[in-house]
Amino acid sequence: MKIIYFSWLKEILEISEERVRPPSNIKNIDNLIKWLSAKSTKHRKVFLKSKSIRCAINHQIVNKNSKIKSKDEIAFFPPFTGG
């Protein structure tokens, strides 16, 4: 699974993307966030603000209950505004 980070998430983690293999019991975005939070102090710091983080699966904006698959591309980013 490919995880992509944007904006301040990328800055805190000091990476823009990573490849991960979550355990088979990780079935949705919310579970993935909890699992990623345990990876490192930086991940924990990023996902402490998970209520304000938006996500996408394969370029489609989704909610945190959305199901994930091992070959998905998951993106995490802050809320955006138009103007």
Secondary structure as UniProt FT lines:
FT   STRAND          2..5
FT   HELIX           7..13
FT   STRAND          17..19
FT   TURN            24..25
FT   HELIX           29..37
FT   TURN            38..39
FT   HELIX           41..47
FT   TURN            48..49
FT   HELIX           50..52
FT   STRAND          54..57
FT   TURN            58..59
FT   STRAND          60..62
FT   TURN            64..65
FT   TURN            70..71
FT   STRAND          73..77
//
